[in-house]
Amino acid sequence: MKKSLDLALDMINSLLQQEQKAGRVNGLNDIADSQHRRAAIDHHWQAIQTELASIDTQIRDLPRLPPQEQIIWAQSVLTLRGLAFLELDTTGLDDQDEIVRFTLIDSTFQTIDDFLIKPKSRQLSQGASRVNGITPEQLEREGIAIEEAWERIQAALRGHYVVSYSQEWDIQRLQKTARRHNLEPVMVIGDDLQHHTFLSYHREYNLTLASICERIGHPLPEYPNQTSLDRAQGQVHVLTAMANAVTDVRPGKTKGTSIGSDVDLDTDALGDLDSHPF
């Protein structure tokens, strides 16, 4: 490519010098010679434009670099002493659905607290059970009352900077639970990992936690074997990857991946959607 560009440029420069030296046209022979030289100039110039267009396409196809401010954010958050990662499982996605599992781990993957909660008024839906790996039998056998769970939730969150994927959804679930059961509101201080991955991947729409974990080489287990612990650990891996500017370790990936290959759009199946953290 370099030789062809150099050759075309050399030919253009030579022809331009000849044309400039010839000066104004003052005869039929002059115009014929000038037309010939200018046609050759145009031919070589078009060849250069074609080569440059190819180079331009290759430049545009280069994978985008992660924003420096997101790398710094992730690095800063990882230094926090009270850093914790939250996951909530619920009986479903409706406003009246209840929290059935609370999981909080630290940045070393150690469990701060993790327990099942027995719902009072809602049954665990089949779709939710398939996604969160919890069965009604488990809730009946191992679930604790919401009043006891709430004390543990308050104690676990206290003093921690909490990161979660789709944190607004998590906070809404906690607030609605407090109002529904006349419990003391919880205070969550932290940040939304989903928002920062959205910025880190240059506003790529609907990028799921599962798809990012796959990109960075830490895929989550398939349903129904995926649990809230797996997703909380996935958040740690994602934040660590962001801090180290790791974006996509999958082989053969040189461009941004399309939505279709990374996002489960099957909302009826309660897949791992952004609006649906479990």
Protein Blocks (a to p, Z undefined) as FASTA:
>chain_A
ZZmmmmmmmmmmmmmmmmmmnmpaebjklmmmmmmmmmmmmmmmmmmmmmmmmmmmmmmm
pccdddfklmmmmmmmmmpmkbccdddddfbjbfkbccfbdcdddfkopafbdcddddfk
bccdfklmmmnopafklmmmmpccfklmmmmmmmmmgopacddehkllmmmmmmmmmmmn
opacdddddddfklmmmmmnoopghiafklmmmmnopacdddfkbcfklmmmmmmmmmmm
mmnopablcghiabdcdfklmpccblknopabfklmZZ
